[in-house]
Amino acid sequence: MRLHIEPHTDANLTGLGIYLLAGLDAGRRPDLFQVSDGDKLEMFFKAYGSGVIRDQVERGMAPSRIVAGWAGEVSRFEAERTPYLLY
């Protein structure tokens, strides 16, 4: 599989990662989380911010619903950071 993203394209790369993760894990037994190295999983959870994503993917939650669940937090963050943007 090959994925190409144009450098100046507006993209939600975190959301894209969730879609890819869900697609790779779909129907797979054992699931990706079970066969992944513990250190790599720990790094994934640190990068994501929690282990909640694992539960959501394992329960089969739709990636669109997972990503939509962040909308409020993203809006709040964007509003809080605005005064600090220099350009």
C-alpha positions as CSV (number, residue, x, y, z in Angstrom):
1,M,0.0,0.0,0.0
2,R,1.2,3.5,-0.8
3,L,-0.2,6.8,0.5
4,H,0.8,10.1,-1.0
5,I,-0.3,13.4,0.6
6,E,0.5,16.6,-1.2
7,P,2.6,18.9,1.0
8,H,0.2,21.9,0.9
9,T,-3.0,19.9,1.3
10,D,-5.1,20.6,4.3
11,A,-5.4,17.3,6.0
12,N,-6.2,15.9,9.5
13,L,-3.3,13.5,9.7
14,T,-4.3,12.3,13.2
15,G,-7.7,11.4,11.8
16,L,-6.2,9.8,8.8
17,G,-4.1,7.6,11.2
18,I,-7.3,6.5,12.9
19,Y,-8.9,5.5,9.6
20,L,-5.7,3.6,8.7
21,L,-5.5,1.9,12.1
22,A,-9.2,0.8,11.9
23,G,-8.8,-0.4,8.4
24,L,-5.8,-2.5,9.2
25,D,-7.4,-3.9,12.3
26,A,-10.8,-4.7,10.8
27,G,-11.7,-8.3,11.4
28,R,-8.1,-9.2,12.2
29,R,-7.6,-11.8,15.0
30,P,-5.4,-11.5,16.9
31,D,-5.8,-7.8,16.6
32,L,-3.0,-5.3,15.9
33,F,-2.8,-4.3,19.6
34,Q,-2.3,-7.9,20.7
35,V,0.5,-8.6,18.2
36,S,2.3,-5.2,18.6
37,D,5.5,-4.8,20.6
38,G,4.8,-3.4,24.1
39,D,7.3,-0.6,23.8
40,K,5.7,0.5,20.5
41,L,2.2,0.4,22.0
42,E,3.4,2.5,24.9
43,M,4.8,5.1,22.4
44,F,1.5,5.0,20.4
45,F,-0.5,5.7,23.6
46,K,1.8,8.5,24.6
47,A,1.6,10.1,21.1
48,Y,-2.2,9.7,21.1
49,G,-2.6,10.9,24.7
50,S,-4.3,7.8,26.1
51,G,-5.2,4.2,25.6
52,V,-8.9,5.0,24.8
53,I,-8.3,4.6,21.1
54,R,-7.5,1.0,21.6
55,D,-10.9,0.4,23.2
56,Q,-12.7,2.3,20.5
57,V,-11.0,0.4,17.7
58,E,-11.4,-3.0,19.3
59,R,-15.1,-2.3,19.9
60,G,-15.5,-1.6,16.2
61,M,-16.3,2.1,16.6
62,A,-16.4,3.8,13.3
63,P,-13.3,6.0,12.6
64,S,-15.6,8.9,11.7
65,R,-17.2,8.7,15.1
66,I,-13.8,8.6,16.8
67,V,-12.5,11.6,15.0
68,A,-15.8,13.5,15.4
69,G,-15.5,12.9,19.2
70,W,-12.5,15.3,19.2
71,A,-14.3,18.2,17.6
72,G,-15.1,20.1,20.8
73,E,-11.5,19.7,22.2
74,V,-10.0,20.8,18.9
75,S,-12.2,23.9,18.7
76,R,-11.3,24.8,22.3
77,F,-7.6,24.3,21.7
78,E,-7.7,26.4,18.5
79,A,-9.5,29.2,20.4
80,E,-7.0,29.1,23.2
81,R,-3.9,29.2,21.0
82,T,-5.1,32.0,18.7
83,P,-3.6,34.8,20.9
84,Y,-0.2,33.1,20.7
85,L,0.0,32.8,17.0
86,L,2.7,35.1,15.6
87,Y,1.8,34.9,12.0
